[in-house]
Amino acid sequence: MVEADAILESAAHFLKLGAKKMWMDYDEEADVLYVSFRRPQKATDSRMEGDLMYHYRGEELAGVTILQASQIGQCQ
């Protein structure tokens, strides 16, 4: 099942980040996926790389904002 493979692959990547808990929110209108590893994030710094915005609390990754989320994995 293709969906199961994608879910398992995603889970493996999040585990490599050291995430013990995670919250995800998708804004369909804006096509933005918000992934938080801490609630509340209380980010002290953010860095943008392409369609990804990494949010940090000190040196720790607190969350990721993914722009154009519905395009993930699609050929351009």
Secondary structure, 3 states (H helix, E strand, C coil): CHHHHHHHHHHHHHHHCCCCCCEEEEECCCCEEEEECCCCCCCCEEEEECCEEEEEECCEEEEEEEECHHHCCCCC
